[in-house]
């Protein structure tokens, strides 16, 4: 849905979904859509045991044109070692830079992304997505 130059995004959330939407977090993110500053998204990913990594690689290839179209770029991909603090373990950590919050919203709200977003969900046992601003 378009509202001026801002696009809003709604995602269906099911309890069995690997990445349930944090409605409060998404609302707070969306309220800052007009911020004209870059941000980095921290992606914490735990793959499904059977074919999850391969499915995520398929998602990565499919999302690349959409990411490029909004001016985003991958700045880091890494496989974390065992945690020194905390109990959670992840299979992959990805940092993605977007020129603005609105650029991220435009990407995930696009028809192209809606057609491929299921690949990410199908790949993951669990995942977290954290928008990060530069520290003051």
N, C-alpha and C positions, 0 to 999 in steps of 0.2 A: 504494500500500500504506500503510495506517495503522499507526502504532506510537505508541500513546498519542495525544497531540495533534500529533505530528510526522508529516509526510508525507515519504516518500522518493520520489525520482524517478530513473528510469532512462531513458536516451535511446539509441536505436539509432544507431550511428555507422557511416557508410560513408565510404570514402576519397575518393569523388568529391563529398562533401558540402561546401557552401560554408562551413559553420561546424562543423568537426570538434570534438567535445567534448574539452576538455582534462581528462582523467580525474583527474589530480592536483589541478588547480585546483578542479574541481567537488567533489572529496572534501574539500578544505580548506574550501571555502565551506559545505558541508553540515555539517561538524563544528561550525561556529559557528551552526547554525540556531537554537539556543536564545538567542543574543544578542538582547537586547531593545532594540536601538538601530536607528535608521533607517540606510539606506544609499542610495547613488546608484549606478545602473548606467550606465556609459559604453558606449554602442553606437557602434561605428565601422562604417560600412556602405558597401560598394561594390556598386552595382547591376549586374545583367546588362544588356548593351547593348540588348537587344530586350524592352522592356516591364517591366524590373525595377522601375523607380520606381513605375509604376502598380500593379504587384503588391504592392509594399511599402505603398502607400497603402491597398490593399484589406486587407492585414494590419492596418494601423493602425486602421482602422475596426472590424475584427472583434475585435481584442484589447481595445479600449477598455472594454467592459463587464467583462471579466475583471480588468483593471487596477484599475478603480474598485471592484470587489467586494472586492479584498484591501487597499484603502486606498492604492494606488499612484497616482502622478501624473507626467505629463511636466513637467519643469521647464525644458527647453531643447531646441530643434530648430534646427539651423543647417547651412548648406552651407559647408564650409571652403574657404578660398582656398588657393592653392599653398603647400606646406610651406616654411617658412623653415629648418627643420632636419629632416633625415630624408628618406627617399625615398618613403615610402608616401603615397598620396593616397586620399582617401575622398570619396564623393558626399554623405554626410550624417552628421552627428553628432547623437545623441539622448541626453539625460540623463534618466533615469527614477528617481524617488525611490520607495522602498518603505519602509513603516513598520518592517519587520524582514526579516531573511533568510528566515525561515519564510514570510512573506507571499509572497515571490518563489517559493519552492519550492511553496507551495500553488497559486499561479497556474499555473506551468508543468506541474504534475502533475495539474491538473484535466482532466476529460473535455472541457470546453469548449475549453481551450487545445490539447489533443491533436488536436482536430478542425480547428484553424486554423493550428497551428504550421508546417505545410507551406508556407503562403503566404509566410512569412518566408524560408525556405530557397529556395523557388522564385524569389524576388525577387533574391537576392544572388549575386554573383560571389564575394565573400568578405565576411566580417564578423568582428568581434571584440566580445566582451562582457566588460567589466572592472568587477567590484564595487569600490566605493570607500567607504572609511570616512573620517570627518572626520580631518584631520591633527591630531596631538597637539601 
